[in-house]
Amino acid sequence: MRRSALRVLALAGVAIGLWQVGQGGWIYAKALLAQHLLQHAWARTLAGEREVRPWPWADTWPVARLRVPVHGIDLIVLDGVSGRTLAFGPGHAGGSARPGAPGTAIVSGHRDTHFGFLQRVTPGEEIVVETPGRPPVRFHVREATVVDARTAVIGTAGDGTAALVLLTCYPFDAVDPGGPLRYVVAAEAASAEARRIGSE
């Protein structure tokens, strides 16, 4: 009887462990699969369609493409920063400038999926942002800092140039999600492009 009870407990432990691993794996699988569907929606966006939903029940759509060549990063940026949106890709914060346009664009992503690479980004590296109907804008990373979301204020570019802020939770290896700290990568448009954007 005791041996049977131990066997049942062991099987239950294995089942729970497999379920937990499956849940964790599903997060990464969903993030990877979504980027493939988003690439297709992005192609349709570039062809002139507006607010192309990558799957029928989506409540978001692609607004930009973000590339960081030195790290091999190529991501489609979605409209909005809700938890549901960020599960599929980085999101553009409403109220901030459109990526590549004059002002400061804020793009958020999860530290354990799409924006995990931010911990390796260093000043001077190039970030390329593409938006429909406009030439790509090249940004150079100015700095990477850790801020407290409860008190931090993200500065804005007020001189007609384009700036980009990439934002994720911190620390990168935290066990519990959330927390008040954010990792902020700030970038500015390259000088020639800044002049072009400012004159548009």
C-alpha positions in Angstrom: 0.0 0.0 0.0 2.8 2.4 1.0 4.7 1.5 -2.2 1.6 2.3 -4.3 1.1 5.6 -2.6 4.8 6.6 -3.3 4.4 5.5 -6.9 1.3 7.7 -7.3 3.1 10.7 -5.6 6.1 10.2 -7.9 3.9 10.1 -11.0 2.0 13.2 -9.9 5.4 15.0 -9.3 6.6 14.0 -12.8 3.3 15.1 -14.3 3.4 18.5 -12.6 7.0 19.0 -13.6 6.2 18.2 -17.2 3.3 20.6 -17.1 5.5 23.4 -15.8 8.2 22.8 -18.4 5.5 22.7 -21.1 4.1 26.1 -19.8 7.6 27.6 -19.9 8.3 26.2 -23.3 5.0 27.5 -24.7 6.0 31.1 -23.8 9.1 30.8 -26.0 7.4 28.8 -28.7 4.6 31.4 -28.9 7.1 34.3 -29.1 9.0 32.6 -32.0 5.9 31.5 -33.9 4.4 34.9 -33.6 7.4 36.6 -35.2 6.9 34.4 -38.3 3.2 35.4 -38.5 4.2 39.0 -37.9 6.7 39.0 -40.7 3.9 38.1 -43.1 1.6 40.9 -41.7 4.6 43.3 -42.0 5.0 42.4 -45.7 1.3 43.2 -46.2 1.7 46.5 -44.3 4.6 47.5 -46.5 2.4 46.7 -49.5 -0.1 49.4 -48.3 -2.6 47.7 -46.1 -3.4 49.4 -42.8 -3.6 47.8 -39.4 -2.9 44.3 -40.7 -3.8 41.8 -37.9 -1.4 38.9 -37.9 -4.2 36.5 -36.9 -7.9 37.0 -36.9 -8.4 37.6 -33.2 -5.4 39.9 -32.7 -6.0 43.3 -31.2 -2.7 44.7 -32.4 -0.8 45.0 -35.7 2.8 45.7 -36.9 3.9 49.4 -36.8 7.7 49.0 -37.4 10.6 46.7 -37.9 13.5 46.9 -35.5 16.9 45.5 -36.4 20.1 45.4 -34.3 22.6 43.9 -36.9 25.5 43.3 -34.5 23.3 41.0 -32.4 21.4 39.4 -35.3 18.1 40.8 -34.0 15.2 41.4 -36.5 11.9 42.0 -34.8 8.5 43.3 -35.8 7.2 46.0 -33.4 3.5 45.9 -32.5 1.0 48.6 -31.7 0.5 48.9 -27.9 2.2 47.5 -24.8 -0.5 45.4 -23.1 0.6 42.1 -21.6 -1.2 40.3 -24.4 0.7 42.2 -27.0 4.1 41.8 -25.4 3.6 38.1 -25.3 4.0 38.1 -29.1 6.6 40.8 -29.7 7.9 44.2 -28.6 5.3 47.0 -28.5 5.3 50.7 -29.3 4.0 52.8 -26.4 1.0 54.9 -27.3 1.6 58.6 -26.6 5.3 58.4 -27.6 6.5 59.4 -31.0 6.1 57.1 -33.9 9.3 55.1 -34.4 11.7 57.0 -36.7 9.6 60.2 -36.5 10.6 63.4 -34.7 10.5 63.0 -30.9 11.1 60.0 -28.6 9.7 56.6 -29.5 9.4 54.1 -26.6 9.4 50.4 -27.4 8.9 47.8 -24.7 9.6 44.1 -24.6 9.9 41.2 -22.3 13.4 40.6 -20.8 13.1 36.8 -21.1 12.1 36.7 -24.7 12.4 39.4 -27.4 14.4 42.0 -25.4 16.8 39.6 -23.6 19.5 40.8 -26.0 19.4 44.3 -24.5 21.8 43.2 -21.7 24.5 42.8 -24.4 23.9 46.1 -26.1 26.7 48.7 -25.7 27.0 52.4 -26.6 27.8 53.1 -30.2 25.9 50.1 -31.6 23.5 50.6 -34.4 19.7 50.1 -34.3 17.8 50.3 -37.5 14.1 51.2 -37.5 11.8 50.8 -40.6 8.3 52.1 -40.8 5.9 52.0 -43.8 6.4 54.7 -46.4 9.6 56.1 -44.9 13.3 55.4 -45.4 14.9 53.4 -42.6 16.3 55.4 -39.7 19.7 54.5 -38.2 20.1 55.1 -34.5 23.2 54.9 -32.4 23.0 53.7 -28.8 23.9 56.5 -26.4 23.6 54.7 -23.1 22.1 51.8 -21.1 20.8 52.5 -17.6 18.7 50.9 -14.9 15.9 53.1 -13.5 13.1 52.7 -11.0 9.7 52.8 -12.8 8.0 54.3 -9.8 10.1 57.6 -10.1 11.8 57.6 -13.5 10.8 60.0 -16.2 11.9 59.3 -19.8 13.3 62.4 -21.5 12.0 63.4 -24.9 13.8 64.7 -27.9 12.3 68.2 -28.3 14.5 69.6 -31.1 12.8 67.9 -34.0 15.2 64.9 -34.1 14.3 61.3 -33.6 15.2 59.4 -30.4 14.5 55.8 -29.5 14.1 54.2 -26.0 14.1 50.4 -25.7 12.6 49.3 -22.3 12.4 46.0 -20.4 12.2 44.7 -16.9 15.3 44.3 -14.8 17.2 42.3 -13.6 17.3 39.9 -16.6 17.7 36.8 -14.5 14.9 37.6 -12.0 12.9 34.7 -10.8 9.7 36.7 -10.1 8.2 38.8 -12.9 7.5 42.4 -12.5 9.3 44.5 -10.0 10.0 48.2 -10.1 13.3 48.2 -12.0 13.6 48.8 -15.8 16.5 48.5 -18.1 16.6 51.4 -20.5 18.6 51.6 -23.8 18.6 55.1 -25.2 19.6 55.8 -28.8 19.7 58.8 -31.1 19.3 59.1 -34.8 22.6 59.3 -36.7 23.5 63.0 -37.4 22.8 63.0 -41.1 19.4 61.3 -40.5 18.6 63.6 -37.6 19.0 66.5 -40.0 16.7 64.8 -42.5 14.1 64.0 -40.0 14.2 67.4 -38.5 13.5 69.0 -41.9 10.5 66.7 -42.7 
